[in-house]
Structures are given as C-alpha cells and as structure tokens.
Amino acid sequence: MRTSGHRCPMLFCQGTKDPFATPELLEAVVASLPTAEHHRIGAVTTRSGFGAEAQDDVVVELIDAITAFVRSTFTTPCLY
C-alpha cells in the first residue's frame, strides 16, 4: 500500500468488531500516515442487547469523534 506523500488530515473510524480489517492492520496503516488518526468505536450493548439504543450510542460516538477531529484540524490547510 502506498502511503507516502499524504499531507491532508485523515480520520479512520473502526468498530472493534470490524470483520474487514483487524485493529493491528489499521493501526499499522495509520502509523505510516503522519496526518492520520485512528478512532475505535467500542461494541456498545444495552440491557436489551444490540438494539436501536445501542446503535444510537454508536452514532453519537461517531459524531463526537468526527466533530472533535474536524475542530482540531479546521485551521490546518490541506496542501495537495
């Protein structure tokens, strides 16, 4: 995978039960990208299991992570 030369801020959000990429694989990719961050979304359960409430919690966590990332990088220009 070619990872050199990227200067734009990048955020990778990954669920802890992601069947397509192990956390170790994605962490290695993120480590090779100087402007990348990795946010892991934990498995959320409620007393009733994985229902709509749990999905809502995941969406809120994603929104919070993306909002924090955008706020922290908003003043950094993206130079191609």
N, C-alpha and C positions, 0 to 999 in steps of 0.2 A: 504494500500500500504506500503510495506517495504522500508524504505528509509535510515535506519541506516547502517553505515559501509562503505559507498561510500566515496572514497578519491580522485578519479580522477576528474579533472575539467570537467564540463558539461555545454553546452550551449543549451538553449531551445529557438528556434526562433518560433514566433507565429504571425500569421496575426490577426489584430484587428477584423476581421470578421470570425474567425475560428468557424465553426459550431460544432466542436467536443469537444472543451474544453473552458470553459469560462476563461477570464483572471484571475479571482479570484481563480479558481481551480488550474491553473498552477502556479500562484504566491504562493499559499499555498504549493504546492509540492516543488517549488524552495526554499522557505524559510526553508523547512525541510532538505535541502541538503546543507551542508556548502560550498561545492565547486561548486555550480551551479549558473548560471547567466540566466536571462530571458531578451530576446530582442524582443520587439514587433515591428512588421512591420505594419506601418500605411496603411490605404487604400489610394492608390495613384490614382488620377484622372488627366486626361489631359483635355484640352478644348474639345477634341472629345470624352471624356468618358473613358471607361476602355479598351483601345486598346493596340496595341503592345507597344506603347511608355510607357504606364503605367506599363505593365509587365516588360519592360526593367528596369524601375526605381526600381521596387521591387527586381529584380535580383541584381542590383547594390547595393542596401541597404543590401541585404543578404550577398553578397560577402564582403562588407565593415565590417559588423558585425562579420562575421566568421574570417576574416583576423585579425581584432583587438583582438578578443578572442584568437586566436592561438598565436599571437605575445605576448600577455600579460601572457600566460601560458606556453610558449615554454620552459622556463628554469625550470619549476616545474616538477619534475619527477612524474610519475603516479605509485603509490605504491599499489599493489593489496593486 
